Amino acid sequence: MSVGLVKENLRLDRMIGSENIQALVESDIVVPDSKPDIHNILSAEGKVNISDKEIIQGKIVVDGSVNYKVLYTSNDPDKLLHSMNASTSFTQNIEMDNIDSMMVPEVNHNIEHIDFGIMNERKLSIQTVINLSGKVFKTEEIDIVQEVEGIDDVQALKDNISYDNLVGNNSSQTVIRESFELAEDNAEIAEILEANANAVVTEKKVTDNKVIIGGNLNLNMIYTTEEPRNPIHEVKHEIPFNHFIEVPRAENNMDCKVEVNVNEIFTDLKQDLNEENKVYDVEAVLKANVMVHNNVEKEVLLDAYSPSRKLNLQTSKLKFLKSIGRNSSNAVIKETIDTPSEYPSIFKVVTVKARPMVTDYKLIDNKNIIEGFIDTNVLYMADNEEMEVYSYNQEIPFRHYVEMEGMNEEMTADVKLDIDNIDYVAINSKQVEAKFNLHAYSEVSKEHEMEVLVNVEDLGEVTEDDNRASITVYFVQEGDGLWDIAKRYNTTVKEILDTNDIANLEEVNPGDKIIIQKNYEYKF
């Protein structure tokens, strides 16, 4: 008797490995000739830009750069504050077993710490510790059996599986340009010291062969004026943006993961109609990374047998990554920040900068509970005759959560934190009250394994069952299933249910007594 098999090809994405490392990027930064000597460094910020990543000989080779913005004071009595930009390239290897160039690497990063020191009045040293998280994914194809045909009494054990397939990923850049003008009663801009921005994605949509994203660019700019008692100012702007990234084979209703980073910001100071320096153009270079996934549901055949025929079964282990979910939430973190006792009193807060860090997370009761701190830098003008500029740092701990149905401690999560907005005010001469809008994004996944049928052969032999009693009394053991019992005694689940007058499978419990009859088929 020939066996007919209905087969289907499955494409499954699975994570081959993951590795977390730290990279140390060291460099010396020389003050440009157009800038005065360094007296004191107030802040040094860095932003990581990954330009390339590829798998070569068992490692992910990561190429990137750290773009620095340094604020400092000089001994020039006419200017309180100065800024300069610098960039340092780096290459870092993330070693991992069993990976090759046909696989897909993913690298996440964040700066853990920046140390800096003055070597001389024209040079500073800077060391940056970068956390790099590398993951490698592989798409595997396997032909599975969905139906067994040609044997009338074949019994099939099926199950439904749900998994995510990577449809495609892509990156692209877009440039956001906007022009602004100060109010009429504001003093002219003498110099733009620095401009920082972060992109907040508010909407994303997968359509045919593309992903459309929209959001806001939150811009903070610090500039100086010629005012003797109030020479440093900060302005904030919210700039909307829209962009699309081409992803072949993307379709409506698919899911996507989006990350938008601000690679560079340029500013250009111009004059208004009154020939005053009150107009400034802003140009921001945004890089968007997207990954499009499609949720696939399939019915697979786990086991099969025939009460009358001997079958040879071949199974294979499926390994696939299942996304449990993606979600985000916001929290407002409010803190009173004390100025160090040895520092002078506050005349004016210039700005408050913040960088969130994750220290731990736990998946409990459908919540990803995230613990971390906000590394805060306060820049202020002192209330003294020299109007000196000071800065100090403080770590603000926080505990926040992202809800997601179906999470448990056996799963793994990716967590990304952003500060969408910062509000601050000096509540007295020694304290600053700051309010941070924290945005937390979490993606939870789990790797599944299961044995499925990949081939079935009829051995051409009739099942011999003559030595078994006509009626067998069986006591259900812990872990028994009716499918296993039926297969063991060459009968069917339906026959066991009918013989014992059982309405459904849930009524069978360990210790229950069931009757198993031997069936005879007579041919004349």
N, C-alpha and C positions, 0 to 999 in steps of 0.2 A: 504494500500500500504506500503510495507516494504522499509525501507531506508538502503542502504548499505554504510558503511563508510570505506574509505581507511585511515589508520592511520600510523603514524610514531613516533618512540621514539626519542626525542631530549635530548642530554646531554649538559647542559649549565653551564658555569662557571660564577659566579658572586661574587663581593666583598661584604662581609657581613659588614665589618667595617674597619676603619683605625684610628690610634691614634698615636700622636707624644708626646714623653715625653723626659725629661732629667734625666740622671742618674749621680749621683756624686760618684766617686770612690776615696776613701781616703786610703792612706797607708803610712807607714814609711819604708824607704829604708836604710839598714845598709851597710856601705862600707865593701866589702870583706877584709879579713885579708891580702890578698896579695897586696892590693892597699893602697896608702898613704892617709893621712888625706885630707879632703876637705878644700880648701881655698875660691874658688869662683866657682859657677855653671855657665857654659857658655850656655848650652842648655840641655833641657830635651824633648825628643821625645817619643811619645807613638803610639802604633799600636794596634787596637782592633781586637781580634780574637773571633768570636762567635763559641763556641763549640757545643751548643745544643739549640734548641728552641722547645717548645711543648705547647699545649693548655691544661690547667688544671683549672677547675672550673671558667670559665669566664675570664680567663686571659692568655696572652702569657707569659710563664716563660722562660726567656732568661738567659742562662749560658755562661759566656765568661771570657776573661782575657784581661788585658792591659799589653803589653810587652814594657818596657821602655829601652831607651838608653840615658845615661847621660854622657855628657862631662863636665869635671871640671878641674880646676887648683889646685895645691897644693903648699906648701911652699918649696918643694924640688927644690933646685936650678939647679939640673942636668936634671930635666924633666919638660917640659913646660905644657904638656897636658896629661890627663888621661881619661879613660872611664870605665864605668861599666854598666852591664845589670841587670834588675830586672823584676819581673812579679807579677801582683796582680790579683787575681780572683774576680769575682763579679757575683751576681745573681740579676736580675731586673725583676719586673712584669709589664706588659703592660695590664691594665684592659680594657675590652671591653664588651659591652652588646651582648647577643644572640650568643655567640660563644661556640663551644664544641670541643671535642677531635677528631671528625670525619672530621673536617675542616683542611685546609692547611694554616699554618702561613708563613708569609714572613717578615723578619726583615732587615732593612737597618740601617747603622750607620755611624757616623763620629764624630771625636773629635772636640768640639767647643773651648775648652780652657784647658790649663795645667798651674797650679800654683805650684811653688815649693819654699821651704825655707830651710835654714840650721838650724837644731836643735842643733847640735854640730859638731865637726870635723869628727865624725864617723857616723853621721846619718842625713838624710834629710827627710822632709815631702813633700808629693806630693798629689795634688788634681786634678782630671781630670773630666771635664764635658763632657759627651757623649750624643749626640743626637741620640735617637732611634726612628725609624719610623716603626711601626707595621701595617701590613695589614693581613686580614684573608679572604680566598677564600673558596667557597663551590661549589661543583658540584651537580646540581639538574637535575632530570630526569622528563620529562613530555611527555605524549602521546597526539599528536595533530592530528586534522583531516586535511587530504590533499585533499580528493575527497569525494563528496556526490553522491551516485549512487542510482538508483531505481526510481527517479522522473525525468520525461522528461524535465520539464521546470525549473529546479532548477537553480538559478543564484548564482554565486560564486564570491566573491571579494578576490583576492589573492595579495600577495606581496612577494618580495624576501628579506630575511634577511641574514646578514653576521655577523659572530661572531667568536671568538677565543676560542678553547678548549685547556685546559692544558693536553697535552699528558703524560707528566712525568717530573720529576725533580730529580736531583741527584748531589752528590758532590764526589770529589775524590782528592787525593793528588798525587803529583809527585815530584821527587827530581831531580834538575838540578845540574850537577857536571861539573866543568871546571877548568883547570889549566893554570896559567899565569906566565910569567917571565919578570922581569924588563929588560930594555935595558942595554947594557954593560957599558955605561957611567953613569948610575944612581947609587947612593950610596945604600948600603945595607939597608934592612929594620930592624930597631931596634925593633919596636912594631907596630902591626896593632891595631889602636885605635877603628875603627868602620867600618862596612860595611852596606850600605843601598841599597835597590833595589826596583823597581816597575816594574810590569809586564804590557806590552802593547800588547793587542790582535790585530793582524793585519788581521787574517782570521778565519772564523768559518764555518763549514759545517755540515749539518745534513744528516746522511746516515742511513742505516738499523740498528736500535737498538743502535745507538751511535752518539755522537757529536764529531767531530774532530776540534781541535783548534790549532792555531799556532800564534807565536808572538815573542817578544823580551823581554829579561830581562835587564833593564838598571841598571847597577851596579855602585855605587860610593863607593870608599874605601879611608879612611884617615889613613896614617901611619907616623911614625917618623923615622928619621935617626940620625946618629951621627954627621951630618954636623953642625958646630957651627953657621953659618949665615943663614942656610936654612933647619931647622930640621923637618918641617912638610910639607907633600905632599898629594896630592889627585890624584887618578887615576880613570878613567872611562872606563867601558867596556860594550859592547852590546852583550848579549848571546842569540842566537836563541833557541826557544823551540817548541816542538810539543807534543801534548797530546790528548788522547781521553777519553771520559766519556761515560759509558754505560747508555742508556736510553731505556728501553723496549718500544716497539710500535712506536719508532721514525722511520720516513721514509724520503726518499729524498723529497726535496722541502718544507719541513716544516720549520717554523721559530724558532729561538732560542734566548734566552737572556743568555749571558755569563759574568761571573765575575771571575777574577783571582786575588788572593791576595798572597803576599809573607808573609808566616807565620814566617819563621825563616831563618837566614843566618849564616852559620858557615864558618870560615876561618882557614886555617892551613898553617903556615909558614915553608918553607923547604929550603934546600940549593941546589945550582946549581952545575954544574960539577967543578967549581972553589972553592967549599965549601963556597960560599957566600950566605947570606940570601936574595935571589932575586926571589925565586919561591914561589908562594902561591896558594893553592887550595881553591876553592870556592864551597860551597854546599848550595843550596837554596831550601827550602821546599815550594812548591806552592800548594795552595788549589784552585780548580776550582769548581764553582757552575754554573749549567746550568738549564734552564727551557725551555722545548720544547713546542711550540704551533702549533696548526693546524687551519688554517682558513677554516671555514665551511660555505657554502652557501646553503640555503634551501628555498623552496617555501612554504609559510604558507597560511592558509585560515583564513581571518579576519572576514568574514561575509557571510551569505547565506540566501536566501529566495526563496519561490516559489510563483508566481502570482496566482496559483490555489489551493495550499495546505497550511494549517497552520502548521508551524514548531516550535518546541521548541529548542532553541539554548542554549548551555552552553559554556561560555567562561572562559578563565583563563588568568591572566596577566603574560606575560613573562618578566623576568628581566635578562639581560645578559650584560657582559662586552665586549665592542668592542674596540680592539686596533686600533687607528687611524694610528699609525706608530711608527717606531723606527729609529732614525738617529743620526749621530754625526758630529761634525765639529771641526776644529782646528783653533787656533788663536795664533799669536806671540805677546806677550806683552812685551814691552821694557820700562825700567824705569831707571832713574838715582837715586841712593840711597845715601843720604847724611849721613856721619858719624856724630854722635852727637858732638856738639861744644866742650864739656868738655872731649871728648875722644882724645887720641893721634893720630898722623898721621899714615897712613897705610904704612907698609913695604911690606906686601904680603897678598893677600886674600887667606885664606885657603880653604873655601868653602862657597857656598850660598845654603841654604835650603829653601824650599817653601812648603806651604800647602794652597790649594785653598778652599774657603768657599763661599757658595751660600747665599745671603741675600734676594733675591726676584726673581721671574720670572713672565712674562706676555705672554699670548698667543694672538698675534695680527698679522693679515694679513699673515697667514701661516708661522709665525716665533715664536719660543719660545725665547723671549728676556730675557737673564739671566744677573742678576746683582750680583756682589759679590766683594770679595777682595782676594788678595794673601798675606797670612801671611808669611813674609820673615825674615829669620835669617841670618845675615852676620857674619862669623867667620874670624878674621884676626889677623896677627901678627903686633905688633906695631913697629914703626921705632924709637926704643930707645935702650939704651944699654942692658936692661934686656930682650929684645925681648919678651915682655909679649903678651899673647893672650887675645883678647877682642871679645865680641860679642854684637850685638844690633839687635833689631827687627823693622820692618816697615811694615805697611799695604798698599798694592798697590791696589787701586780700579780698577775694570774693568767692561766692558759691552760687552757682546757677544751674538750671536744668533745661533740657530739651525733651519734650514728650514725643513718644513714638510707640505705637501699638506693636506688641509682639517681641519686644526686646527682652533679653535675659543676659546673665553674666557670662554665658558661654560664647557670646558673640564678640565681634571686634568693631570698633568705631573710629572714624576719622572726625576730628574736631577742628574747626577753624573759627577764630575770634577776630572781630573788628570793632573799632570804636567809631561809630557813625557820627557822633557830635560831642563836643565838650562845651559846657557852660561853666563860667567861674566868676567869682567876685571876692574882693578883699573885704572880709567882715570886720576886721580891725587891723591894727598896724603889724600884727604878728601871725595872722591866720588868713588862709584862703579857703573858701568853700567851693568845691568842684563837683560837678555833676556829669557823669559819663553815660552815654547811651551805648551800652554793650550789645553787640549782635553776635549770637552764637549759632553756628551751623554744624549739624551733625549728620553723618551718614553711617548707617549700621549695616553690616553684612555678616553672612555666615557661610562657611564652606560645607556643602552637603556631600554625602557619599551614599550610593546604593548599588546593589547588584541587579543587573537587568539581563534579559535573554538577548543573545546576539545570533544564536543559531539553534535549530531543533532538527534532529534526524530520527527517522523511524528505523529501529534496529531490525524490523521484520520478524519479531518474536511476539507471541501471545503471552500475556502475563499469567504466570502459574500461581493459582491461589487455592489449589485443592486441599492443602494441609490445614487451612484455617477453618475453625468451627463455623457452623452455619450462623450462629449468633454470638457476638462478642460483647461482653459488658466491660465498659471502659470508664475509669474514674479520671476526670479531667485534672491535669496537673498544673501547677503554677507555670505560667508562660505558654501554655498550650493554646493553639488556635484551631478552629474547626478545619481550616484549610490543611494544616499539617496532619491532623488526625485522619481526615478523609484521604489524603494522599498516601499515608502510611498503610491504610487498610484497603486501598484500591476501590474506594467508593467515591461518592460526591458529597459536597456540603449540603446540597438540596435533599439527598436521600437521608442524611443524618437528621436534618431538620424535620422532614416529613415523618420519619420513623418515630422520633421522640416528641412529636407534636410541639416543636419549638417555633415560636413566631418569628424571632429575629436573633441575630448573633449575640446581642448584648445580654441575652438571658442565660448564657452559658458562663459559669463561674468555676474556679478551682474547687475540687471536691465533689462536683456534680457527677451523677452516674448517667451515662448515655448508652444506648443500645445501638450496635452496629451489625447490620444484617449482611450476609453474603448473598449476592444476587447471581442467579443462574440464567444463562440465555440458552434456550433450546432451539435447535434448528432441525427441521424435518425435510 
